[in-house]
């Protein structure tokens, strides 16, 4: 879910806003501007890994 009322969204170029019209585009935008994402709850194997976005944690787990 994207935060379309936040400062980050309002400051985006129209091109970036337009790519977020489907799941693939939303994911692409989140990767470019993580602050447009609402606080995620990330789970793995039915265990909560993190609540919120932590770039260093994501790099260690997912990249």
C-alpha positions in Angstrom: 0.0 0.0 0.0 1.3 3.4 -0.9 1.0 6.6 1.1 -0.5 9.0 -1.4 -1.1 11.7 1.2 2.5 12.0 2.3 5.2 14.6 1.5 7.2 12.1 -0.6 4.2 11.3 -2.8 3.3 15.0 -3.3 6.9 15.7 -4.3 7.2 12.9 -6.9 7.3 13.7 -10.6 4.1 12.7 -12.5 6.1 10.0 -14.3 6.8 8.3 -11.0 3.2 8.6 -9.8 2.0 7.2 -13.1 4.1 4.0 -12.8 2.3 3.1 -9.5 -0.9 2.1 -11.2 -0.5 -1.6 -10.7 1.4 -4.0 -8.4 4.5 -4.1 -10.5 4.7 -0.4 -10.9 4.0 0.1 -7.1 6.9 -2.2 -6.3 9.2 -0.4 -8.7 8.3 2.9 -7.1 8.8 1.5 -3.6 12.2 0.3 -4.6 13.1 3.9 -5.9 11.4 5.7 -3.0 10.8 3.4 0.0 9.1 6.2 2.0 6.0 6.0 -0.1 5.3 2.6 1.3 3.1 2.3 4.4 4.8 0.6 7.3 5.0 -3.0 6.2 4.9 -6.0 8.4 7.5 -8.4 6.9 7.1 -12.1 7.7 9.2 -15.1 6.9 8.2 -18.7 7.8 5.2 -17.4 9.8 7.5 -15.2 12.0 7.5 -11.4 12.0 10.9 -10.2 10.8 10.3 -6.4 11.1 7.6 -3.8 11.3 8.4 -0.8 9.2 11.1 -0.3 6.6 14.8 -0.8 7.5 16.9 -0.5 4.4 20.0 -2.2 6.0 17.8 -5.1 7.2 16.2 -5.5 3.8 19.6 -5.6 2.1 20.8 -8.3 4.5 17.7 -10.4 4.1 16.5 -9.9 0.5 19.6 -8.8 -1.5 
